[in-house]
């Protein structure tokens, strides 16, 4: 762990997020940021040859 040194800013995270949920979805995942707004992102798994 680097204490956030390699973290990058996320402009669309919402005004406040006090809960973050990551749920496996096949090879990828779905993430929810829950606070004043609810944000959702789906990240598909990698394509395997």
Phi and psi restraints in degrees (range 20) as a CNS / XPLOR table:
assign (resid 1 and name C) (resid 2 and name N)
       (resid 2 and name CA) (resid 2 and name C) 1.0 -111.3 20.0 2
assign (resid 2 and name N) (resid 2 and name CA)
       (resid 2 and name C) (resid 3 and name N) 1.0 12.6 20.0 2
assign (resid 2 and name C) (resid 3 and name N)
       (resid 3 and name CA) (resid 3 and name C) 1.0 68.4 20.0 2
assign (resid 3 and name N) (resid 3 and name CA)
       (resid 3 and name C) (resid 4 and name N) 1.0 21.7 20.0 2
assign (resid 3 and name C) (resid 4 and name N)
       (resid 4 and name CA) (resid 4 and name C) 1.0 91.7 20.0 2
assign (resid 4 and name N) (resid 4 and name CA)
       (resid 4 and name C) (resid 5 and name N) 1.0 5.2 20.0 2
assign (resid 4 and name C) (resid 5 and name N)
       (resid 5 and name CA) (resid 5 and name C) 1.0 -59.2 20.0 2
assign (resid 5 and name N) (resid 5 and name CA)
       (resid 5 and name C) (resid 6 and name N) 1.0 -39.1 20.0 2
assign (resid 5 and name C) (resid 6 and name N)
       (resid 6 and name CA) (resid 6 and name C) 1.0 -94.1 20.0 2
assign (resid 6 and name N) (resid 6 and name CA)
       (resid 6 and name C) (resid 7 and name N) 1.0 6.0 20.0 2
assign (resid 6 and name C) (resid 7 and name N)
       (resid 7 and name CA) (resid 7 and name C) 1.0 -70.9 20.0 2
assign (resid 7 and name N) (resid 7 and name CA)
       (resid 7 and name C) (resid 8 and name N) 1.0 153.6 20.0 2
assign (resid 7 and name C) (resid 8 and name N)
       (resid 8 and name CA) (resid 8 and name C) 1.0 -122.0 20.0 2
assign (resid 8 and name N) (resid 8 and name CA)
       (resid 8 and name C) (resid 9 and name N) 1.0 158.2 20.0 2
assign (resid 8 and name C) (resid 9 and name N)
       (resid 9 and name CA) (resid 9 and name C) 1.0 -71.8 20.0 2
assign (resid 9 and name N) (resid 9 and name CA)
       (resid 9 and name C) (resid 10 and name N) 1.0 142.9 20.0 2
assign (resid 9 and name C) (resid 10 and name N)
       (resid 10 and name CA) (resid 10 and name C) 1.0 -117.8 20.0 2
assign (resid 10 and name N) (resid 10 and name CA)
       (resid 10 and name C) (resid 11 and name N) 1.0 104.0 20.0 2
assign (resid 10 and name C) (resid 11 and name N)
       (resid 11 and name CA) (resid 11 and name C) 1.0 -67.3 20.0 2
assign (resid 11 and name N) (resid 11 and name CA)
       (resid 11 and name C) (resid 12 and name N) 1.0 -27.8 20.0 2
assign (resid 11 and name C) (resid 12 and name N)
       (resid 12 and name CA) (resid 12 and name C) 1.0 -104.2 20.0 2
assign (resid 12 and name N) (resid 12 and name CA)
       (resid 12 and name C) (resid 13 and name N) 1.0 29.4 20.0 2
assign (resid 12 and name C) (resid 13 and name N)
       (resid 13 and name CA) (resid 13 and name C) 1.0 -74.0 20.0 2
assign (resid 13 and name N) (resid 13 and name CA)
       (resid 13 and name C) (resid 14 and name N) 1.0 -24.3 20.0 2
assign (resid 13 and name C) (resid 14 and name N)
       (resid 14 and name CA) (resid 14 and name C) 1.0 111.9 20.0 2
assign (resid 14 and name N) (resid 14 and name CA)
       (resid 14 and name C) (resid 15 and name N) 1.0 170.2 20.0 2
assign (resid 14 and name C) (resid 15 and name N)
       (resid 15 and name CA) (resid 15 and name C) 1.0 -69.9 20.0 2
assign (resid 15 and name N) (resid 15 and name CA)
       (resid 15 and name C) (resid 16 and name N) 1.0 -35.3 20.0 2
assign (resid 15 and name C) (resid 16 and name N)
       (resid 16 and name CA) (resid 16 and name C) 1.0 -156.0 20.0 2
assign (resid 16 and name N) (resid 16 and name CA)
       (resid 16 and name C) (resid 17 and name N) 1.0 137.8 20.0 2
assign (resid 16 and name C) (resid 17 and name N)
       (resid 17 and name CA) (resid 17 and name C) 1.0 -132.5 20.0 2
assign (resid 17 and name N) (resid 17 and name CA)
       (resid 17 and name C) (resid 18 and name N) 1.0 116.1 20.0 2
assign (resid 17 and name C) (resid 18 and name N)
       (resid 18 and name CA) (resid 18 and name C) 1.0 -109.8 20.0 2
assign (resid 18 and name N) (resid 18 and name CA)
       (resid 18 and name C) (resid 19 and name N) 1.0 -4.2 20.0 2
assign (resid 18 and name C) (resid 19 and name N)
       (resid 19 and name CA) (resid 19 and name C) 1.0 -140.2 20.0 2
assign (resid 19 and name N) (resid 19 and name CA)
       (resid 19 and name C) (resid 20 and name N) 1.0 136.7 20.0 2
assign (resid 19 and name C) (resid 20 and name N)
       (resid 20 and name CA) (resid 20 and name C) 1.0 -128.8 20.0 2
assign (resid 20 and name N) (resid 20 and name CA)
       (resid 20 and name C) (resid 21 and name N) 1.0 128.5 20.0 2
assign (resid 20 and name C) (resid 21 and name N)
       (resid 21 and name CA) (resid 21 and name C) 1.0 -120.4 20.0 2
assign (resid 21 and name N) (resid 21 and name CA)
       (resid 21 and name C) (resid 22 and name N) 1.0 133.4 20.0 2
assign (resid 21 and name C) (resid 22 and name N)
       (resid 22 and name CA) (resid 22 and name C) 1.0 -120.0 20.0 2
assign (resid 22 and name N) (resid 22 and name CA)
       (resid 22 and name C) (resid 23 and name N) 1.0 124.9 20.0 2
assign (resid 22 and name C) (resid 23 and name N)
       (resid 23 and name CA) (resid 23 and name C) 1.0 -126.2 20.0 2
assign (resid 23 and name N) (resid 23 and name CA)
       (resid 23 and name C) (resid 24 and name N) 1.0 128.2 20.0 2
assign (resid 23 and name C) (resid 24 and name N)
       (resid 24 and name CA) (resid 24 and name C) 1.0 -63.7 20.0 2
assign (resid 24 and name N) (resid 24 and name CA)
       (resid 24 and name C) (resid 25 and name N) 1.0 138.2 20.0 2
assign (resid 24 and name C) (resid 25 and name N)
       (resid 25 and name CA) (resid 25 and name C) 1.0 -138.8 20.0 2
assign (resid 25 and name N) (resid 25 and name CA)
       (resid 25 and name C) (resid 26 and name N) 1.0 88.3 20.0 2
assign (resid 25 and name C) (resid 26 and name N)
       (resid 26 and name CA) (resid 26 and name C) 1.0 66.8 20.0 2
assign (resid 26 and name N) (resid 26 and name CA)
       (resid 26 and name C) (resid 27 and name N) 1.0 -124.7 20.0 2
assign (resid 26 and name C) (resid 27 and name N)
       (resid 27 and name CA) (resid 27 and name C) 1.0 -86.2 20.0 2
assign (resid 27 and name N) (resid 27 and name CA)
       (resid 27 and name C) (resid 28 and name N) 1.0 -13.6 20.0 2
assign (resid 27 and name C) (resid 28 and name N)
       (resid 28 and name CA) (resid 28 and name C) 1.0 -108.0 20.0 2
assign (resid 28 and name N) (resid 28 and name CA)
       (resid 28 and name C) (resid 29 and name N) 1.0 -153.0 20.0 2
assign (resid 28 and name C) (resid 29 and name N)
       (resid 29 and name CA) (resid 29 and name C) 1.0 -154.4 20.0 2
assign (resid 29 and name N) (resid 29 and name CA)
       (resid 29 and name C) (resid 30 and name N) 1.0 162.1 20.0 2
assign (resid 29 and name C) (resid 30 and name N)
       (resid 30 and name CA) (resid 30 and name C) 1.0 -118.6 20.0 2
assign (resid 30 and name N) (resid 30 and name CA)
       (resid 30 and name C) (resid 31 and name N) 1.0 133.2 20.0 2
assign (resid 30 and name C) (resid 31 and name N)
       (resid 31 and name CA) (resid 31 and name C) 1.0 -119.6 20.0 2
assign (resid 31 and name N) (resid 31 and name CA)
       (resid 31 and name C) (resid 32 and name N) 1.0 140.4 20.0 2
assign (resid 31 and name C) (resid 32 and name N)
       (resid 32 and name CA) (resid 32 and name C) 1.0 -123.8 20.0 2
assign (resid 32 and name N) (resid 32 and name CA)
       (resid 32 and name C) (resid 33 and name N) 1.0 133.2 20.0 2
assign (resid 32 and name C) (resid 33 and name N)
       (resid 33 and name CA) (resid 33 and name C) 1.0 -112.0 20.0 2
assign (resid 33 and name N) (resid 33 and name CA)
       (resid 33 and name C) (resid 34 and name N) 1.0 119.7 20.0 2
assign (resid 33 and name C) (resid 34 and name N)
       (resid 34 and name CA) (resid 34 and name C) 1.0 -117.9 20.0 2
assign (resid 34 and name N) (resid 34 and name CA)
       (resid 34 and name C) (resid 35 and name N) 1.0 127.4 20.0 2
assign (resid 34 and name C) (resid 35 and name N)
       (resid 35 and name CA) (resid 35 and name C) 1.0 -169.5 20.0 2
assign (resid 35 and name N) (resid 35 and name CA)
       (resid 35 and name C) (resid 36 and name N) 1.0 -124.8 20.0 2
assign (resid 35 and name C) (resid 36 and name N)
       (resid 36 and name CA) (resid 36 and name C) 1.0 -67.3 20.0 2
assign (resid 36 and name N) (resid 36 and name CA)
       (resid 36 and name C) (resid 37 and name N) 1.0 -30.3 20.0 2
assign (resid 36 and name C) (resid 37 and name N)
       (resid 37 and name CA) (resid 37 and name C) 1.0 -121.9 20.0 2
assign (resid 37 and name N) (resid 37 and name CA)
       (resid 37 and name C) (resid 38 and name N) 1.0 162.8 20.0 2
assign (resid 37 and name C) (resid 38 and name N)
       (resid 38 and name CA) (resid 38 and name C) 1.0 -114.3 20.0 2
assign (resid 38 and name N) (resid 38 and name CA)
       (resid 38 and name C) (resid 39 and name N) 1.0 122.6 20.0 2
assign (resid 38 and name C) (resid 39 and name N)
       (resid 39 and name CA) (resid 39 and name C) 1.0 -116.2 20.0 2
assign (resid 39 and name N) (resid 39 and name CA)
       (resid 39 and name C) (resid 40 and name N) 1.0 146.6 20.0 2
assign (resid 39 and name C) (resid 40 and name N)
       (resid 40 and name CA) (resid 40 and name C) 1.0 -134.8 20.0 2
assign (resid 40 and name N) (resid 40 and name CA)
       (resid 40 and name C) (resid 41 and name N) 1.0 139.4 20.0 2
assign (resid 40 and name C) (resid 41 and name N)
       (resid 41 and name CA) (resid 41 and name C) 1.0 -134.9 20.0 2
assign (resid 41 and name N) (resid 41 and name CA)
       (resid 41 and name C) (resid 42 and name N) 1.0 138.3 20.0 2
assign (resid 41 and name C) (resid 42 and name N)
       (resid 42 and name CA) (resid 42 and name C) 1.0 -115.2 20.0 2
assign (resid 42 and name N) (resid 42 and name CA)
       (resid 42 and name C) (resid 43 and name N) 1.0 126.4 20.0 2
assign (resid 42 and name C) (resid 43 and name N)
       (resid 43 and name CA) (resid 43 and name C) 1.0 -116.9 20.0 2
assign (resid 43 and name N) (resid 43 and name CA)
       (resid 43 and name C) (resid 44 and name N) 1.0 111.6 20.0 2
assign (resid 43 and name C) (resid 44 and name N)
       (resid 44 and name CA) (resid 44 and name C) 1.0 -69.7 20.0 2
assign (resid 44 and name N) (resid 44 and name CA)
       (resid 44 and name C) (resid 45 and name N) 1.0 158.8 20.0 2
assign (resid 44 and name C) (resid 45 and name N)
       (resid 45 and name CA) (resid 45 and name C) 1.0 -71.9 20.0 2
assign (resid 45 and name N) (resid 45 and name CA)
       (resid 45 and name C) (resid 46 and name N) 1.0 168.0 20.0 2
assign (resid 45 and name C) (resid 46 and name N)
       (resid 46 and name CA) (resid 46 and name C) 1.0 -74.1 20.0 2
assign (resid 46 and name N) (resid 46 and name CA)
       (resid 46 and name C) (resid 47 and name N) 1.0 151.1 20.0 2
assign (resid 46 and name C) (resid 47 and name N)
       (resid 47 and name CA) (resid 47 and name C) 1.0 -83.9 20.0 2
assign (resid 47 and name N) (resid 47 and name CA)
       (resid 47 and name C) (resid 48 and name N) 1.0 125.2 20.0 2
assign (resid 47 and name C) (resid 48 and name N)
       (resid 48 and name CA) (resid 48 and name C) 1.0 -100.1 20.0 2
assign (resid 48 and name N) (resid 48 and name CA)
       (resid 48 and name C) (resid 49 and name N) 1.0 136.0 20.0 2
